[in-house]
């Protein structure tokens, strides 16, 4: 499918074996230079395949590879500077490209470096996690984290192409697969209750990585996201609906010091908890039935995801994190809530006392 963006449409390629084939990836490169950015875990599994495919299709390509350590805690300005230095060492010109091979951390970090180098060069997103395939690789949001909060420094920079090779999910750890399913469930929660029902029916197939179920989940999720980002590329309107659960989830991640899999929640897990909290806040405000919140919690639990705030995080501390969230504005906190399953809404009139009440009750 194609995604409309201010810089022109770009394709999303979805299928098994796309990276080894290399045609779609090579076609997305305009110039004679490319920097492959990945993390140490993904590099060991997939970097040689990407490099071989690019050299087969583009034998004269000047290709360099930059590897960062894995983990959300590495999505920093220091790692961003390393990618910038790698582009400088490559002598990257305006028609060079960054190839982001990895999950959301690599995609965000590499995309932000591409946005900044010479005021913007191409980035090709090659997501290797389910979460990145259905969410972070599409739409052009790029950023790094600060100790004060998640994704506070970044830019909108649409990719020149997204190559989602579903065969790569075969090597994905179970925890990361489940985390990606949280973002898939988000689309049903805010856009389409029928899709939420499809996920309930296909939960077992998705958990065992049935190829047809996974491919349909990726395609339908990308379809929802492509439609909303085409309408609202800079998140000035209903693109914010994609942040359902994220205000709570980002606060949890920041309060845990972006510990991720090492002693904390990974992003998709934090979003799962955040979606349950957002649904319960919607019910507490009289906006939605509590039965829908219970339904969402059951689905996420079936996917093996956490649905409660981790022990040791205080409601006042989480609320303080939310005040610095990117969705807050001069009027105060702004939440993505819902009126019912499949009916997400932007809410700007949420009392902090009610948020604290929901946090304390969890």
C-alpha positions as CSV (number, residue, x, y, z in Angstrom):
1,X,0.0,0.0,0.0
2,X,1.0,3.6,-0.4
3,X,1.0,6.3,2.3
4,X,0.4,9.9,1.4
5,X,2.8,12.4,3.1
6,X,3.8,16.0,2.7
7,X,7.0,14.9,0.9
8,X,5.1,12.6,-1.4
9,X,3.7,9.1,-1.3
10,X,5.8,6.2,-0.1
11,X,5.2,2.5,-0.3
12,X,4.7,-0.1,2.5
13,X,5.8,-3.5,1.3
14,X,4.5,-6.4,3.4
15,X,5.3,-10.1,2.8
16,X,7.6,-13.0,3.7
17,X,11.2,-13.0,2.2
18,X,11.2,-9.4,1.0
19,X,14.6,-8.6,2.6
20,X,16.4,-11.6,1.2
21,X,14.9,-10.8,-2.2
22,X,16.2,-7.2,-1.9
23,X,14.3,-5.7,-4.8
24,X,12.0,-3.4,-2.9
25,X,14.8,-2.4,-0.6
26,X,17.2,-1.5,-3.4
27,X,14.6,0.3,-5.3
28,X,14.1,2.7,-2.4
29,X,17.8,4.0,-2.6
30,X,18.3,7.0,-4.8
31,X,22.0,7.6,-4.5
32,X,25.3,5.8,-4.3
33,X,25.6,5.7,-0.5
34,X,23.8,4.0,2.3
35,X,24.3,3.7,6.1
36,X,22.7,0.5,7.6
37,X,21.8,1.2,11.2
38,X,20.9,-1.7,13.5
39,X,21.4,-3.1,17.0
40,X,23.7,-5.9,18.1
41,X,20.9,-8.5,18.4
42,X,19.4,-7.8,15.0
43,X,22.8,-7.4,13.3
44,X,23.7,-11.0,14.2
45,X,20.5,-12.3,12.7
46,X,19.7,-10.1,9.7
47,X,22.4,-7.6,8.8
48,X,24.4,-10.0,6.5
49,X,21.2,-10.8,4.6
50,X,20.5,-7.1,4.1
51,X,24.0,-6.3,3.1
52,X,24.2,-9.2,0.6
53,X,20.8,-8.2,-0.9
54,X,21.9,-4.6,-1.4
55,X,25.2,-5.5,-2.9
56,X,23.6,-8.0,-5.3
57,X,21.1,-5.4,-6.6
58,X,23.5,-2.4,-6.2
59,X,27.0,-3.6,-6.7
60,X,28.5,-0.1,-6.8
61,X,26.7,1.0,-3.6
62,X,29.0,2.5,-0.9
63,X,27.5,0.7,2.1
64,X,28.5,1.1,5.7
65,X,27.0,-0.4,8.8
66,X,26.6,1.1,12.3
67,X,25.6,-1.1,15.2
68,X,24.3,0.2,18.5
69,X,23.6,-1.8,21.7
70,X,20.0,-3.1,22.0
71,X,17.4,-1.6,24.3
72,X,15.2,1.4,24.9
73,X,17.9,2.9,27.2
74,X,20.1,3.3,24.1
75,X,17.6,5.7,22.3
76,X,19.6,8.8,23.4
77,X,21.3,11.9,22.0
78,X,24.7,10.2,22.5
79,X,23.7,7.3,20.2
80,X,22.1,9.7,17.8
81,X,25.4,11.6,17.6
82,X,27.2,8.3,16.8
83,X,24.9,7.8,13.8
84,X,25.6,11.3,12.7
85,X,29.3,10.7,13.0
86,X,28.9,7.5,10.9
87,X,27.2,9.5,8.2
88,X,30.1,12.0,8.3
89,X,32.6,9.2,8.0
90,X,30.7,7.8,5.0
91,X,30.8,11.3,3.4
92,X,27.1,11.0,2.9
93,X,25.7,13.4,0.4
94,X,22.1,14.7,0.0
95,X,21.0,11.7,-2.0
96,X,22.4,9.1,0.5
97,X,20.0,7.0,2.6
98,X,19.9,5.6,6.1
99,X,18.5,2.0,6.2
100,X,17.0,1.4,9.7
101,X,17.0,-2.3,10.4
102,X,15.5,-3.1,13.7
103,X,12.6,-2.4,16.1
104,X,11.2,0.9,17.2
105,X,14.4,2.1,19.0
106,X,16.5,1.7,15.8
107,X,13.8,3.1,13.6
108,X,13.3,6.2,15.7
109,X,17.0,6.8,16.3
110,X,18.1,6.2,12.7
111,X,15.1,8.2,11.3
112,X,16.0,11.2,13.5
113,X,19.6,11.1,12.3
114,X,18.4,11.0,8.7
115,X,16.0,13.9,9.4
116,X,19.0,16.0,10.7
117,X,21.8,15.1,8.4
118,X,22.0,17.9,5.8
119,X,18.5,18.9,6.9
120,X,17.1,15.7,5.8
121,X,18.1,12.6,3.8
122,X,16.1,9.5,2.9
123,X,15.4,6.8,5.5
124,X,14.2,3.3,4.6
125,X,12.5,1.6,7.4
126,X,13.1,-2.2,7.6
127,X,11.2,-3.2,10.8
128,X,12.2,-6.5,12.5
129,X,9.6,-6.5,15.3
130,X,5.8,-6.7,15.1
131,X,5.5,-3.5,17.0
132,X,7.7,-1.6,14.5
133,X,5.9,-3.2,11.5
134,X,2.4,-2.1,12.6
135,X,3.3,1.2,14.2
136,X,6.6,3.0,14.6
137,X,8.0,2.4,11.0
138,X,4.9,4.1,9.4
139,X,4.1,7.7,9.6
140,X,7.5,9.5,10.0
141,X,7.7,10.1,13.7
142,X,11.4,10.0,14.8
143,X,12.8,10.9,18.2
144,X,15.2,10.1,21.1
145,X,14.4,10.0,24.8
146,X,15.6,12.3,27.5
147,X,15.7,11.5,31.3
148,X,12.8,13.9,31.6
149,X,10.6,12.0,29.2
150,X,10.1,9.7,26.2
151,X,10.5,11.0,22.6
152,X,10.9,14.6,23.6
153,X,13.6,15.4,21.0
154,X,12.7,14.5,17.4
155,X,11.2,15.4,14.0
156,X,8.5,14.3,11.6
157,X,10.5,12.7,8.8
158,X,8.5,10.2,6.5
159,X,10.5,7.3,5.2
160,X,11.1,6.8,1.5
161,X,9.8,3.2,1.9
162,X,8.9,0.6,4.5
163,X,9.9,-3.0,3.9
164,X,8.0,-5.2,6.4
165,X,9.4,-8.7,6.0
166,X,7.1,-10.9,8.1
167,X,9.6,-13.8,7.8
168,X,11.8,-11.9,10.2
169,X,9.2,-12.4,13.0
170,X,10.3,-16.0,13.2
171,X,13.3,-14.9,15.2
172,X,11.4,-12.5,17.4
173,X,11.4,-13.4,21.1
174,X,7.9,-14.3,22.4
175,X,7.9,-11.2,24.7
176,X,8.5,-8.9,21.8
177,X,5.8,-10.6,19.8
178,X,3.3,-10.0,22.6
179,X,4.4,-6.4,22.9
180,X,3.6,-5.9,19.2
181,X,0.2,-7.4,19.7
182,X,-0.6,-4.6,22.1
183,X,-0.1,-2.0,19.3
184,X,-2.2,-4.2,17.0
185,X,-5.0,-4.2,19.6
186,X,-4.8,-0.4,19.8
187,X,-6.2,-0.1,16.3
188,X,-9.3,-2.0,17.2
189,X,-9.6,-0.1,20.4
190,X,-9.7,3.3,18.8
191,X,-10.9,2.7,15.2
192,X,-12.8,-0.6,14.7
193,X,-14.6,-2.8,17.2
194,X,-14.9,-5.4,14.5
195,X,-11.1,-5.6,14.3
196,X,-11.0,-6.1,18.0
197,X,-13.4,-9.0,17.6
198,X,-11.2,-10.4,14.9
199,X,-8.2,-10.3,17.3
200,X,-10.3,-12.1,19.9
201,X,-11.1,-14.8,17.4
202,X,-7.5,-15.1,16.1
203,X,-5.6,-14.7,19.4
204,X,-4.3,-18.3,19.5
205,X,-3.3,-18.2,15.8
206,X,-1.4,-14.9,16.4
207,X,0.4,-16.2,19.4
208,X,1.7,-19.2,17.5
209,X,2.7,-16.9,14.6
210,X,0.3,-18.4,12.0
211,X,1.7,-16.7,8.8
212,X,-1.7,-15.8,7.4
213,X,-3.0,-14.3,10.7
214,X,0.2,-12.4,11.2
215,X,0.2,-11.0,7.7
216,X,-3.4,-9.9,8.0
217,X,-2.8,-8.3,11.3
218,X,0.2,-6.3,9.9
219,X,-1.7,-5.3,6.7
220,X,-4.8,-4.2,8.6
221,X,-2.9,-2.3,11.2
222,X,-0.8,-0.5,8.5
223,X,-4.0,0.3,6.7
224,X,-5.5,2.0,9.8
225,X,-2.3,4.0,10.4
226,X,-1.8,4.9,6.7
227,X,-5.2,6.4,6.6
228,X,-4.9,8.5,9.7
229,X,-1.4,9.8,9.0
230,X,-2.4,10.8,5.5
231,X,-5.1,13.0,7.0
232,X,-3.0,14.4,9.8
233,X,0.8,14.0,9.0
234,X,1.9,16.3,11.9
235,X,-0.5,15.1,14.6
236,X,-2.5,18.3,14.8
237,X,-5.8,16.4,14.9
238,X,-7.0,12.8,15.0
239,X,-3.6,11.2,14.5
240,X,-3.3,11.7,18.2
241,X,-5.8,8.8,18.5
242,X,-2.8,6.5,17.8
243,X,-1.5,7.5,21.3
244,X,-4.3,5.6,23.1
245,X,-2.7,4.2,26.2
246,X,0.6,6.0,25.5
247,X,0.3,8.9,28.0
248,X,0.1,6.4,30.8
249,X,2.6,4.0,29.1
250,X,5.2,6.6,28.5
251,X,5.0,7.8,32.1
252,X,5.6,4.2,33.3
253,X,8.6,3.8,31.0
254,X,10.1,7.1,32.1
255,X,9.5,6.4,35.8
256,X,11.3,3.0,35.3
257,X,14.2,4.8,33.8
258,X,13.6,3.1,30.4
259,X,14.8,-0.2,31.9
260,X,12.9,-2.1,29.2
261,X,13.4,-5.8,29.3
262,X,16.1,-5.5,32.0
263,X,14.0,-5.0,35.1
264,X,11.0,-3.0,33.6
265,X,8.3,-3.1,30.9
266,X,9.1,-2.9,27.2
267,X,7.2,-0.3,25.2
268,X,4.3,-2.5,24.1
269,X,3.8,-3.8,27.6
270,X,3.7,-0.3,29.0
271,X,1.1,0.6,26.3
272,X,-1.0,-2.4,27.3
273,X,-1.1,-1.2,30.9
274,X,-1.8,2.3,29.6
275,X,-4.7,1.2,27.4
276,X,-6.4,-0.5,30.3
277,X,-5.9,2.7,32.4
278,X,-7.3,4.9,29.6
279,X,-10.3,2.6,29.3
280,X,-10.9,2.7,33.0
281,X,-10.4,6.5,33.1
282,X,-13.0,6.7,30.3
283,X,-15.5,4.7,32.4
284,X,-14.7,6.7,35.6
285,X,-15.5,9.9,33.7
286,X,-18.8,8.4,32.5
287,X,-17.7,8.4,28.9
288,X,-17.7,4.7,28.2
289,X,-19.0,1.4,29.7
290,X,-16.8,-0.4,32.2
291,X,-17.7,-3.6,30.4
292,X,-15.6,-2.4,27.4
293,X,-12.6,-1.8,29.6
294,X,-13.0,-5.3,31.0
295,X,-13.2,-6.7,27.5
296,X,-10.0,-5.0,26.4
297,X,-8.2,-6.1,29.6
298,X,-9.2,-9.7,28.9
299,X,-7.9,-9.6,25.3
300,X,-4.5,-8.1,26.4
301,X,-4.2,-10.7,29.2
302,X,-4.9,-13.4,26.7
303,X,-2.0,-12.1,24.7
304,X,0.1,-12.5,27.8
305,X,0.5,-8.8,28.4
306,X,0.5,-7.0,31.8
307,X,-2.6,-5.0,32.6
308,X,-1.6,-3.4,35.9
309,X,0.9,-0.7,37.0
310,X,4.2,-2.3,38.1
311,X,4.8,-2.3,41.8
312,X,6.8,0.5,43.3
313,X,5.5,3.3,41.0
314,X,3.6,6.0,42.8
315,X,0.5,7.8,41.3
316,X,1.8,11.3,42.0
317,X,5.2,10.5,40.3
318,X,3.4,9.1,37.2
319,X,1.2,12.1,37.0
320,X,4.2,14.4,37.2
321,X,5.6,12.5,34.2
322,X,2.4,13.0,32.3
323,X,2.6,16.8,32.7
324,X,5.7,16.7,30.5
325,X,4.1,14.4,27.9
326,X,4.0,15.7,24.3
327,X,0.2,15.5,24.3
328,X,-0.1,18.0,27.1
329,X,-0.7,21.6,26.1
330,X,-1.3,25.0,27.7
331,X,-4.8,23.9,28.9
332,X,-3.3,21.0,30.8
333,X,-3.3,17.2,30.3
334,X,-4.7,15.8,27.1
335,X,-5.7,12.1,27.0
336,X,-6.8,9.7,24.3
337,X,-9.9,8.1,25.7
338,X,-12.8,6.2,24.2
339,X,-16.6,6.4,24.1
340,X,-16.8,2.6,23.5
341,X,-14.6,-0.1,21.9
342,X,-13.6,1.2,18.4
343,X,-14.6,4.8,19.2
344,X,-11.5,6.7,20.4
345,X,-11.7,10.3,21.3
346,X,-9.3,13.2,22.2
347,X,-10.2,14.6,25.7
348,X,-8.8,17.9,26.9
349,X,-10.9,18.3,30.0
350,X,-9.6,15.5,32.2
351,X,-9.3,16.5,35.9
352,X,-6.0,15.5,37.5
353,X,-7.8,14.3,40.6
354,X,-9.7,11.7,38.4
355,X,-6.4,10.5,36.9
356,X,-4.9,10.1,40.3
357,X,-8.0,8.2,41.4
358,X,-7.6,5.7,38.5
359,X,-3.9,5.3,39.1
360,X,-4.4,4.7,42.8
361,X,-7.1,2.1,42.2
362,X,-4.9,0.0,39.8
